[in-house]
């Protein structure tokens, strides 16, 4: 059996290196395809997720699981619908014009019931959100605000905020 010479060994080594490079290139191509597929999957997933999540709007529906309030909160629900929901959304979920009141920022330990009374009478400068200042609410009485607050607190409890 004849022993391979240096030239043949170099040629064989070069061929082996080219095969390895081709295998690596094929692996890289496959990885890129997998990454593109994965990226397309995640983009599609998030588009689907966003499409399934309602955007904030004045026509927002109440949060899932929140329907007509119990009898003791229905007056507040009606007053909220008439005076607050245009900006804060049906069920207090917020809109593109105002923040959600069903949010931990508005829990009783951070925004007590009296804060709602002051806001209704005086309005308030924006301080938690980027919706702009809230104007005072014309045509609501202290009793109206108390009923609205009771309704909002009920919504917050339903959402597990407190």
Backbone as CSV, one residue per row, in Angstrom:
resi,resn,N_x,N_y,N_z,CA_x,CA_y,CA_z,C_x,C_y,C_z
1,UNK,0.839,-1.174,0.000,0.000,0.000,0.000,0.880,1.232,0.000
2,UNK,0.551,2.115,-0.857,1.359,3.304,-1.039,0.932,4.370,-0.055
3,UNK,1.913,5.058,0.490,1.673,6.142,1.427,1.412,7.424,0.656
4,UNK,0.433,8.206,1.149,0.083,9.448,0.456,1.180,10.468,0.688
5,UNK,1.465,11.222,-0.364,2.463,12.268,-0.249,1.872,13.527,0.334
6,UNK,2.765,14.492,0.602,2.340,15.762,1.199,1.318,16.464,0.337
7,UNK,1.512,16.447,-0.955,0.594,17.131,-1.855,-0.793,16.540,-1.800
8,UNK,-0.839,15.208,-1.747,-2.133,14.547,-1.667,-2.809,14.816,-0.324
9,UNK,-2.003,14.865,0.750,-2.562,15.144,2.070,-3.138,16.558,2.127
10,UNK,-2.419,17.521,1.531,-2.890,18.910,1.498,-4.175,18.996,0.688
11,UNK,-4.200,18.290,-0.454,-5.391,18.279,-1.295,-6.570,17.681,-0.530
12,UNK,-6.329,16.583,0.154,-7.363,15.941,0.952,-7.826,16.856,2.088
13,UNK,-6.876,17.509,2.728,-7.196,18.451,3.805,-8.018,19.615,3.270
14,UNK,-7.652,20.149,2.116,-8.409,21.252,1.505,-9.831,20.815,1.168
15,UNK,-9.971,19.602,0.635,-11.304,19.100,0.320,-12.135,18.946,1.598
16,UNK,-11.513,18.429,2.647,-12.203,18.275,3.933,-12.622,19.633,4.470
17,UNK,-11.733,20.621,4.382,-12.063,21.977,4.853,-13.229,22.565,4.064
18,UNK,-13.220,22.346,2.720,-14.317,22.861,1.897,-15.634,22.187,2.265
19,UNK,-15.593,20.905,2.523,-16.809,20.186,2.922,-17.303,20.734,4.260
20,UNK,-16.368,20.955,5.197,-16.750,21.525,6.489,-17.344,22.920,6.327
21,UNK,-16.744,23.737,5.477,-17.257,25.087,5.232,-18.649,25.031,4.611
22,UNK,-18.843,24.092,3.668,-20.162,23.946,3.048,-21.188,23.501,4.093
23,UNK,-20.794,22.579,4.960,-21.701,22.134,6.022,-22.049,23.285,6.955
24,UNK,-21.023,24.089,7.298,-21.271,25.246,8.164,-22.184,26.249,7.469
25,UNK,-21.959,26.470,6.175,-22.812,27.402,5.430,-24.248,26.884,5.388
26,UNK,-24.395,25.582,5.176,-25.741,24.993,5.175,-26.399,25.133,6.542
27,UNK,-25.622,24.907,7.599,-26.154,25.065,8.947,-26.559,26.511,9.211
28,UNK,-25.736,27.455,8.766,-26.056,28.884,8.942,-27.327,29.240,8.171
29,UNK,-27.438,28.732,6.945,-28.625,28.995,6.145,-29.857,28.438,6.850
30,UNK,-29.736,27.219,7.373,-30.855,26.601,8.092,-31.206,27.405,9.344
31,UNK,-30.180,27.875,10.080,-30.432,28.690,11.277,-31.153,29.972,10.910
32,UNK,-30.718,30.617,9.812,-31.363,31.856,9.385,-32.825,31.599,9.023
33,UNK,-33.082,30.487,8.329,-34.466,30.149,7.985,-35.289,29.926,9.244
34,UNK,-34.707,29.218,10.209,-35.404,28.948,11.467,-35.682,30.254,12.203
35,UNK,-34.689,31.145,12.221,-34.871,32.427,12.908,-35.948,33.246,12.217
36,UNK,-35.954,33.243,10.865,-36.982,33.982,10.138,-38.358,33.400,10.432
37,UNK,-38.440,32.078,10.447,-39.706,31.423,10.754,-40.142,31.762,12.171
38,UNK,-39.200,31.701,13.100,-39.502,32.020,14.491,-39.944,33.476,14.620
39,UNK,-39.221,34.375,13.962,-39.565,35.792,14.001,-40.956,36.012,13.413
40,UNK,-41.222,35.356,12.277,-42.543,35.492,11.651,-43.624,34.953,12.576
41,UNK,-43.336,33.847,13.249,-44.304,33.283,14.190,-44.620,34.284,15.291
42,UNK,-43.586,34.865,15.909,-43.807,35.779,17.029,-44.491,37.063,16.582
43,UNK,-44.129,37.547,15.416,-44.796,38.745,14.900,-46.271,38.436,14.674
44,UNK,-46.549,37.309,14.052,-47.938,36.902,13.834,-48.690,36.713,15.132
45,UNK,-48.026,36.123,16.105,-48.640,35.901,17.413,-49.020,37.227,18.055
46,UNK,-48.097,38.201,18.042,-48.391,39.482,18.681,-49.442,40.272,17.909
47,UNK,-49.437,40.162,16.592,-50.480,40.823,15.808,-51.838,40.224,16.160
48,UNK,-51.893,38.910,16.255,-53.129,38.243,16.644,-53.556,38.653,18.046
49,UNK,-52.588,38.701,18.964,-52.875,39.096,20.339,-53.404,40.522,20.401
50,UNK,-52.763,41.427,19.661,-53.222,42.815,19.648,-54.600,42.938,19.020
51,UNK,-54.854,42.143,18.005,-56.166,42.178,17.374,-57.252,41.668,18.299
52,UNK,-56.892,40.751,19.178,-57.870,40.191,20.105,-58.070,41.065,21.325
53,UNK,-57.133,41.971,21.586,-57.229,42.867,22.735,-57.879,44.157,22.273
54,UNK,-59.011,44.533,22.835,-59.669,45.757,22.380,-58.833,46.986,22.713
55,UNK,-58.754,47.867,21.747,-58.048,49.122,21.972,-58.924,50.043,22.794
56,UNK,-58.288,50.980,23.478,-59.060,51.939,24.268,-59.829,52.842,23.326
57,UNK,-61.091,52.984,23.573,-61.924,53.855,22.771,-63.148,54.230,23.585
58,UNK,-63.910,55.160,23.060,-65.109,55.560,23.777,-66.157,54.464,23.745
59,UNK,-66.014,53.511,22.867,-66.977,52.427,22.771,-66.504,51.193,23.525
60,UNK,-65.552,51.359,24.394,-64.985,50.253,25.172,-66.074,49.550,25.959
61,UNK,-65.983,48.256,26.001,-66.936,47.511,26.803,-66.377,47.325,28.197
62,UNK,-67.240,46.945,29.105,-66.826,46.746,30.489,-65.822,45.600,30.566
63,UNK,-64.999,45.579,31.606,-64.048,44.495,31.757,-64.761,43.150,31.813
64,UNK,-64.065,42.109,31.369,-64.644,40.772,31.364,-65.083,40.407,32.779
65,UNK,-66.252,39.870,32.887,-66.764,39.476,34.190,-67.535,40.583,34.891
66,UNK,-67.536,41.779,34.327,-68.264,42.883,34.949,-69.457,43.183,34.053
67,UNK,-70.625,42.974,34.583,-71.843,43.272,33.840,-72.593,44.347,34.577
68,UNK,-73.864,44.196,34.639,-74.674,45.136,35.389,-74.328,45.011,36.865
69,UNK,-74.124,46.142,37.465,-73.749,46.174,38.885,-74.906,45.693,39.755
70,UNK,-74.611,45.208,40.949,-75.673,44.870,41.906,-76.548,46.099,42.169
71,UNK,-77.735,45.872,42.643,-78.725,46.940,42.831,-78.174,48.138,43.594
72,UNK,-77.379,47.898,44.659,-76.893,49.022,45.462,-75.896,49.913,44.727
73,UNK,-75.369,49.441,43.561,-74.392,50.241,42.806,-74.941,50.721,41.464
74,UNK,-76.163,50.379,41.136,-76.706,50.709,39.824,-76.890,52.210,39.605
75,UNK,-77.244,52.940,40.643,-77.369,54.392,40.501,-75.997,54.992,40.157
76,UNK,-74.974,54.529,40.858,-73.615,54.993,40.569,-73.165,54.591,39.178
77,UNK,-73.562,53.390,38.758,-73.224,52.915,37.415,-73.847,53.827,36.355
78,UNK,-75.110,54.181,36.553,-75.801,55.058,35.604,-75.177,56.446,35.569
79,UNK,-74.847,56.969,36.740,-74.217,58.306,36.808,-72.815,58.262,36.191
80,UNK,-72.087,57.177,36.438,-70.764,57.012,35.841,-70.885,56.985,34.315
81,UNK,-71.864,56.227,33.809,-72.069,56.133,32.363,-72.366,57.507,31.765
82,UNK,-73.143,58.302,32.491,-73.538,59.615,31.975,-72.431,60.661,32.080
83,UNK,-71.649,60.634,33.156,-70.701,61.716,33.430,-69.221,61.352,33.277
84,UNK,-68.900,60.062,33.317,-67.486,59.674,33.397,-66.999,58.781,32.262
85,UNK,-67.887,57.947,31.736,-67.437,56.901,30.813,-66.923,57.422,29.481
86,UNK,-67.299,58.621,29.083,-66.791,59.151,27.814,-65.263,59.222,27.824
87,UNK,-64.693,59.517,28.970,-63.231,59.583,29.084,-62.637,58.357,29.776
88,UNK,-63.318,57.860,30.804,-62.757,56.765,31.600,-63.246,55.391,31.145
89,UNK,-64.091,55.353,30.111,-64.517,54.090,29.523,-65.621,53.405,30.297
90,UNK,-66.408,52.627,29.576,-67.442,51.815,30.218,-66.755,50.861,31.183
91,UNK,-67.244,50.801,32.379,-66.625,49.935,33.370,-65.302,50.463,33.897
92,UNK,-64.981,51.718,33.604,-63.773,52.341,34.157,-62.465,51.818,33.591
93,UNK,-62.496,51.261,32.381,-61.279,50.673,31.805,-60.379,51.670,31.084
94,UNK,-60.812,52.924,30.976,-60.012,53.948,30.308,-60.295,54.013,28.813
95,UNK,-59.895,55.114,28.217,-60.015,55.319,26.763,-58.773,56.074,26.312
96,UNK,-58.758,56.483,25.065,-57.641,57.303,24.588,-57.758,58.741,25.083
97,UNK,-58.816,59.040,25.847,-59.005,60.385,26.384,-58.842,60.456,27.898
98,UNK,-58.812,59.316,28.561,-58.700,59.334,30.018,-58.243,57.991,30.562
99,UNK,-57.664,58.014,31.743,-57.090,56.803,32.326,-58.141,55.842,32.876
100,UNK,-57.739,54.602,33.074,-58.635,53.634,33.705,-58.747,53.919,35.197
101,UNK,-59.947,53.921,35.706,-60.136,54.063,37.156,-60.064,52.697,37.830
102,UNK,-60.210,51.652,37.046,-60.020,50.294,37.555,-58.526,49.997,37.377
103,UNK,-57.762,50.584,38.288,-56.303,50.507,38.246,-55.790,50.708,39.660
104,UNK,-54.670,50.102,39.983,-54.148,50.177,41.356,-53.813,51.608,41.789
105,UNK,-53.556,52.492,40.850,-53.279,53.892,41.210,-54.472,54.513,41.928
106,UNK,-55.674,54.058,41.569,-56.878,54.658,42.148,-57.439,53.860,43.311
107,UNK,-56.664,52.934,43.854,-57.141,52.188,45.026,-57.346,53.167,46.187
108,UNK,-58.197,52.816,47.150,-58.539,53.736,48.240,-57.339,54.245,49.048
109,UNK,-56.302,53.451,49.183,-55.137,53.905,49.952,-54.307,54.941,49.218
110,UNK,-54.478,55.044,47.914,-53.717,56.036,47.148,-54.582,57.222,46.741
111,UNK,-55.774,56.960,46.292,-56.754,58.002,45.969,-58.025,57.683,46.761
112,UNK,-58.131,58.289,47.901,-59.310,58.072,48.750,-60.564,58.634,48.112
113,UNK,-61.699,58.301,48.694,-62.987,58.744,48.160,-63.071,60.270,48.077
114,UNK,-62.471,60.960,49.051,-62.507,62.429,49.061,-61.780,63.018,47.851
115,UNK,-60.767,62.312,47.353,-60.042,62.792,46.174,-60.986,62.878,44.971
116,UNK,-61.899,61.922,44.848,-62.872,61.956,43.752,-63.801,63.157,43.901
117,UNK,-64.180,63.472,45.144,-65.037,64.641,45.393,-64.312,65.922,44.937
118,UNK,-63.033,66.047,45.331,-62.270,67.255,44.959,-62.111,67.382,43.443
119,UNK,-61.845,66.262,42.799,-61.665,66.287,41.342,-62.950,66.708,40.653
120,UNK,-64.082,66.188,41.112,-65.358,66.533,40.492,-65.639,68.028,40.607
121,UNK,-65.282,68.609,41.747,-65.560,70.027,41.991,-64.519,70.937,41.339
122,UNK,-63.252,70.542,41.424,-62.161,71.431,40.995,-61.431,71.013,39.726
123,UNK,-61.582,69.760,39.316,-60.726,69.242,38.258,-59.365,68.919,38.865
124,UNK,-58.430,68.471,38.050,-57.103,68.142,38.566,-56.085,68.197,37.433
125,UNK,-54.872,68.632,37.785,-53.781,68.634,36.808,-53.291,67.210,36.618
126,UNK,-52.899,66.902,35.400,-52.385,65.564,35.100,-51.153,65.297,35.964
127,UNK,-51.126,64.126,36.614,-49.967,63.813,37.434,-49.573,62.339,37.386
128,UNK,-50.433,61.456,36.927,-50.068,60.043,36.786,-50.023,59.613,35.329
129,UNK,-50.780,60.249,34.487,-50.959,59.819,33.108,-50.680,60.978,32.162
130,UNK,-50.642,60.683,30.894,-50.368,61.690,29.868,-51.629,62.072,29.078
131,UNK,-52.764,62.122,29.751,-54.017,62.458,29.077,-54.342,63.941,29.153
132,UNK,-53.558,64.684,29.897,-53.853,66.096,30.090,-54.649,66.296,31.368
133,UNK,-54.941,67.542,31.655,-55.671,67.881,32.876,-57.128,67.425,32.773
134,UNK,-57.694,67.069,33.919,-59.104,66.697,33.960,-59.902,67.925,34.393
135,UNK,-60.898,68.316,33.610,-61.717,69.469,34.003,-62.682,69.084,35.125
136,UNK,-63.192,70.096,35.814,-64.229,69.816,36.808,-65.447,69.290,36.070
137,UNK,-66.262,68.555,36.792,-67.442,67.937,36.175,-68.667,68.776,36.519
138,UNK,-69.244,69.358,35.512,-70.433,70.200,35.704,-71.664,69.330,35.955
139,UNK,-72.510,69.796,36.847,-73.808,69.166,37.038,-73.814,67.908,37.889
140,UNK,-72.764,67.668,38.671,-72.806,66.526,39.597,-72.841,67.057,41.024
141,UNK,-73.600,66.385,41.829,-73.690,66.762,43.243,-72.726,65.899,44.052
142,UNK,-72.560,66.262,45.312,-71.733,65.462,46.209,-72.303,64.047,46.326
143,UNK,-73.606,63.936,46.396,-74.245,62.622,46.463,-74.006,61.820,45.177
144,UNK,-74.053,62.501,44.019,-73.763,61.818,42.751,-72.356,61.215,42.786
145,UNK,-71.395,62.015,43.238,-70.011,61.546,43.275,-69.875,60.390,44.255
146,UNK,-70.546,60.447,45.388,-70.494,59.337,46.355,-70.986,58.047,45.708
147,UNK,-72.064,58.138,44.953,-72.601,56.943,44.288,-71.652,56.445,43.199
148,UNK,-71.077,57.375,42.474,-70.107,57.002,41.434,-68.893,56.315,42.067
149,UNK,-68.404,56.866,43.165,-67.241,56.283,43.845,-67.573,54.877,44.347
150,UNK,-68.743,54.683,44.904,-69.129,53.339,45.361,-69.106,52.352,44.193
151,UNK,-69.601,52.802,43.047,-69.587,51.955,41.848,-68.157,51.660,41.409
152,UNK,-67.306,52.681,41.379,-65.905,52.490,40.981,-65.203,51.545,41.954
153,UNK,-65.450,51.697,43.239,-64.841,50.805,44.236,-65.312,49.368,44.026
154,UNK,-66.577,49.201,43.676,-67.085,47.858,43.388,-66.339,47.270,42.182
155,UNK,-66.163,48.079,41.116,-65.424,47.623,39.940,-64.001,47.213,40.320
156,UNK,-63.369,48.041,41.150,-61.995,47.746,41.564,-61.931,46.440,42.348
157,UNK,-62.912,46.207,43.205,-62.935,44.947,43.961,-63.127,43.769,43.012
158,UNK,-63.994,43.926,42.025,-64.220,42.856,41.052,-62.927,42.523,40.306
159,UNK,-62.096,43.543,40.089,-60.832,43.357,39.371,-59.694,42.890,40.288
160,UNK,-59.974,42.777,41.601,-58.952,42.305,42.537,-57.936,43.354,42.921
161,UNK,-58.271,44.613,42.745,-57.324,45.690,43.075,-57.195,45.842,44.579
162,UNK,-58.256,45.644,45.295,-58.185,45.645,46.768,-59.232,44.733,47.333
